[in-house]
Amino acid sequence: MIEFRLDSTSGVSPYLQLVHQVRQALRLGMLEEGDQLPTVKEVVARLAINPNTVLKAYRELEHEGLASARPGVGTFITRTLSDASLAAHGPLRREMGRWLVKARQAGLDDESIEALFRDTFRSASAEDVA
């Protein structure tokens, strides 16, 4: 089961953070069709957020066709976002792990690593368009 976390410094609304985390878990194969999401009550207790925030996130996932609520039972994944490239994730994850070790050995903290990754990702994406 997915364990949500919130980053109050991200500038992204809490409900969207929950939606993004579910999408990411679906892309990585960590959530599959039929898996149950944590109940609203569980998420509220763990993250100390308003139940309406969780409900809004779950409604968004339903609207996207990724989840379905079963009254009295819970919310379940109805579709996955992973594809055949999932097999390639293992080697890429190991390579990225090695890169992270090098970045930390170079003295970068987590925020600096994330900033470097995002900048490099955006630059590479811009080059693909050009």
Protein Blocks (a to p, Z undefined) as FASTA:
>chain_A
ZZddddfknopafklmmmmmmmmmmmnopacehiacddfklmmmmnopafklmmmmmmmm
mmnopaccdehibccdfbdfbdfklmmmmmmmmmmmmmmmmmmmnopafklmmmmmmmmm
mmmmmmmmZZ
